[in-house]
């Protein structure tokens, strides 16, 4: 499958998006774009920087070869992606707002000091993206939770009901398969990318070792 997305993930990071990525790849038989794809394919970075700066982006070309998206940065461009893929199912992955902030604060919002220097331009663009389309006041719990709730409300209001699936990770395969018209796999739904796993992957100290 190239050039057209079957699923657009509108849920922000730390709402089960890594597990959703793996699940969608299993169901659709093609890659799902996720923030990890940006780190693994730095040739994508200039196009995502263009998107973060509001420059024109050829979404079909940028996501050629992918059947779906999940996580940031794609979650911030769900409107543009839906315009480019009008038949796609939009999956809004959600969790309790307080639990989301605690998880994000211990992973995503703490990552900027732990990436190699070559990713600095992308980190600058990502911070700008969050500032412009979400919030980058990472230490302000109320501001970040407000942005999280606002983002989810905008997706609910902006996506036609027959194209929107609001999904929680604990719901597993069934709601996704039902909306895609696919059989439920005879394997457990993936559960990956815990806080400890995330911090270890990016060379961040474990929370137990953090004073």
C-alpha positions in Angstrom: 0.0 0.0 0.0 1.6 3.3 -1.0 0.5 6.9 -0.9 -2.9 6.4 0.8 -3.5 6.0 4.5 -6.1 3.6 5.8 -5.8 4.9 9.4 -4.8 8.3 10.7 -3.8 8.3 14.4 -4.9 11.5 16.0 -4.0 10.6 19.5 -0.9 12.2 21.0 2.1 10.4 22.3 1.8 8.3 25.5 -1.8 7.2 24.7 -0.7 3.7 23.6 0.6 4.9 20.2 3.6 2.5 20.0 1.3 -0.5 20.7 -1.2 0.9 18.2 1.6 1.2 15.6 2.5 -2.5 16.0 -1.2 -3.5 15.9 -2.0 -1.5 12.8 1.1 -2.9 11.0 -0.1 -6.4 11.8 -3.6 -5.7 10.6 -2.8 -3.7 7.5 0.4 -5.5 6.4 2.3 -2.3 5.9 4.3 0.2 8.0 2.6 2.7 10.4 4.3 6.1 10.8 5.3 7.0 14.3 7.8 9.3 15.9 10.2 6.4 15.9 10.1 6.5 12.1 11.5 10.0 12.1 14.4 9.0 14.3 15.0 5.9 12.2 14.7 7.7 8.9 16.3 11.1 9.3 15.8 11.9 5.6 12.2 12.6 6.6 13.2 15.4 9.0 13.4 18.3 6.5 9.8 17.6 5.4 8.5 17.4 8.9 10.4 20.6 9.7 8.7 22.2 6.8 5.3 21.0 8.2 6.2 22.4 11.7 7.0 25.7 10.1 3.8 25.9 8.1 5.4 25.4 4.7 3.7 23.3 2.0 4.2 19.5 2.3 3.3 16.8 -0.1 1.7 14.5 2.4 1.3 11.6 -0.1 5.0 11.7 -1.0 6.1 12.1 2.7 4.0 9.1 3.8 4.5 6.9 0.7 4.8 3.3 1.8 2.8 3.8 5.0 -0.7 2.5 5.6 -1.3 4.4 8.8 0.0 7.0 11.2 0.1 7.1 15.0 1.7 9.4 17.6 3.4 12.8 17.0 4.3 14.4 14.6 1.4 13.1 12.5 -1.1 13.6 15.3 -0.7 17.3 15.1 -1.5 17.2 11.3 -4.7 15.1 11.5 -6.6 17.7 9.5 -4.1 17.9 6.7 -3.8 14.1 6.6 -7.6 13.7 6.5 -7.8 16.1 3.6 -5.1 14.1 1.8 -6.8 10.8 2.7 -10.5 11.5 2.8 -11.5 7.9 3.2 -9.3 7.1 6.2 -10.4 6.0 9.6 -9.3 8.4 12.3 -8.3 6.7 15.5 -8.2 9.0 18.6 -6.3 7.1 21.2 -7.0 8.4 24.7 -6.3 7.8 28.4 -7.0 9.6 31.7 -5.6 13.1 31.4 -3.7 13.0 34.7 -2.1 9.6 33.9 -1.3 10.9 30.4 0.6 13.9 31.8 2.5 11.9 34.4 3.6 9.4 31.7 4.5 12.1 29.2 6.4 14.2 31.8 8.6 11.2 32.5 9.3 10.4 28.9 8.5 12.7 26.0 8.9 16.0 27.8 12.2 14.9 29.3 13.9 13.7 26.1 15.3 16.9 24.7 18.6 16.7 26.6 19.2 13.1 25.7 19.3 12.9 21.9 22.5 13.2 19.8 23.4 16.6 18.4 22.4 15.7 14.9 18.8 15.6 16.0 18.9 19.1 17.4 17.2 20.8 14.3 14.4 18.3 14.6 14.0 18.8 18.3 13.8 22.6 17.7 11.1 22.0 15.1 9.3 19.6 17.4 9.3 22.1 20.2 7.9 24.7 17.8 5.3 22.3 16.6 4.1 21.6 20.1 4.2 25.3 20.9 2.1 26.2 17.9 -0.3 23.3 17.8 -0.3 21.9 21.3 1.7 23.4 24.2 5.3 23.3 25.2 5.0 24.4 28.8 6.1 21.0 29.9 6.4 21.8 33.6 3.0 23.3 33.8 0.7 20.4 34.4 -2.5 22.4 34.1 -1.4 23.9 30.8 -0.4 20.6 29.3 -3.5 18.8 30.4 -5.6 21.7 29.0 -3.8 21.3 25.7 -4.4 17.5 25.8 -8.1 17.9 26.4 -8.4 20.6 23.8 -6.7 18.5 21.2 -9.0 15.6 21.8 -12.1 17.8 21.7 -11.0 19.3 18.4 -10.6 15.9 16.9 -14.0 14.8 18.1 -15.6 17.9 16.6 -13.6 18.0 13.4 -13.9 14.4 12.2 -17.1 13.0 10.8 -18.6 10.5 13.3 -18.6 7.7 10.8 -14.8 8.1 10.3 -13.9 8.5 14.0 -12.9 5.8 16.5 -12.1 6.9 20.0 -10.0 4.1 21.5 -8.3 3.2 24.7 -5.4 0.8 24.7 -7.2 -1.6 27.2 -9.9 -2.1 24.6 -7.5 -4.0 22.4 -8.1 -5.4 18.9 -11.9 -5.5 18.8 -13.0 -1.9 18.2 -10.2 -1.3 15.6 -11.0 -4.6 13.7 -14.7 -3.9 13.8 -14.3 -0.5 12.2 -11.8 -1.8 9.6 -13.9 -4.8 8.8 -11.0 -7.2 9.7 -11.0 -10.4 11.8 -9.6 -10.1 15.3 -6.1 -11.7 15.5 -5.6 -14.8 17.6 -2.7 -13.1 19.5 -2.6 -10.8 22.4 -2.8 -7.1 21.7 0.7 -5.6 21.9 1.6 -3.8 25.1 4.9 -2.0 24.7 6.9 1.1 25.4 6.5 1.4 29.2 8.1 4.4 30.9 11.1 2.3 31.8 11.4 0.9 28.3 11.2 4.4 26.8 13.8 5.8 29.1 16.2 2.9 28.5 15.8 3.2 24.7 16.9 6.8 24.7 19.7 6.5 27.3 17.8 8.3 30.0 18.5 7.5 33.6 16.0 5.2 35.2 13.5 6.9 37.6 14.8 4.8 40.4 18.3 6.3 39.8 17.0 9.8 39.5 17.4 11.9 42.7 
